[in-house]
Amino acid sequence: MNIKLKKTLFTLLPVAIGIGLILFSISKLTPEDKQAIQSSFQSANYSWIFLSLLLAILSHLSRAYRWQFLLAPLGYKPRFANSVMAVLVAYLVNLLVPRAGEIARATTISKYEKIPFEKAFGTIVSERIADVIILLGITLLAFILQTELISAYLFNEGGESSNLKYYILIGLGIFGFIFYRLIKRSSNPIIQKIQKFLHGLIQGAISIFRMKNKWSFIFHTLFIWLMYVLMFYVVTFAIPETQNLPFGAIIVGFVVGGISMALTNGGLGTYPIFVASALALYKVPLNPALAFGWIMWTAQTLMVLVFGGLSFLFLPIYNRNLKK
């Protein structure tokens, strides 16, 4: 298989899977199900959805501003507008080509701010390390909250149920220690790659605390992920069946939705299904749960398409006017 064919498959396969999942999920719906989902769309309170979009925009602005803290020590201070538009272009490209957004973002800022590509890309990698650490923390929180739900099905008494999560946490700690000792001594190439990745993650986390503006960087990192969670949370008020979800359902649904984003371009076809399956654990009927997933995914995707597309168009115009 030649390189060109591999790149084509890498680009088209996730899209094909996403479209296939959409067609498959629609084929499983009865006319009554389709009518119920349509009714949820029509009766949804869209003021909450617009609030979710506003929170998403705030997260993008914060991400662009946080980027400045990594570029400043290298001697570069890009215009904030260019940083914002580069971030939005990256989100747009990720919808089209999986994981190509980071390259597009570095290329964009390199072109309009004369920052060497490799330096710009290096700062984006550092950003991603911080984001991965936060995501792992949220995922662990989701696992703990999900453990409580599962244990509620296994045990009737609260004492045993509440103790189960602590047993699992202790077991995970022991497993993590043993796993660390094994990969530290292993000569297997795959294990060594895992070891290198974990070492880079730790070194990247340590380097954050050595930054000049480390507390500002940490604040914006936490703010970005708070906005991500809140933009998911506020949409639950748009549909009556999801208005009273507990905090655990919000975190679990958010993490599951995030996982779906990695499987296809921007969660195409996977996001509504994954989120609906998570909400179903909390007794949300399937059709409103699917409607919630579709509303959330559609709103965020349209926002990326609109603002990413506008950024792509305005970048050359904005910078041409600056030169004049």
Secondary structure as UniProt FT lines:
FT   HELIX           3..27
FT   HELIX           31..43
FT   HELIX           46..71
FT   HELIX           72..74
FT   HELIX           80..96
FT   TURN            98..99
FT   HELIX           101..113
FT   HELIX           117..154
FT   HELIX           158..185
FT   HELIX           189..208
FT   TURN            209..210
FT   TURN            212..213
FT   HELIX           214..235
FT   HELIX           236..238
FT   HELIX           240..242
FT   TURN            243..244
FT   HELIX           247..263
FT   HELIX           265..267
FT   TURN            268..270
FT   HELIX           271..280
FT   TURN            281..283
FT   HELIX           286..323
//
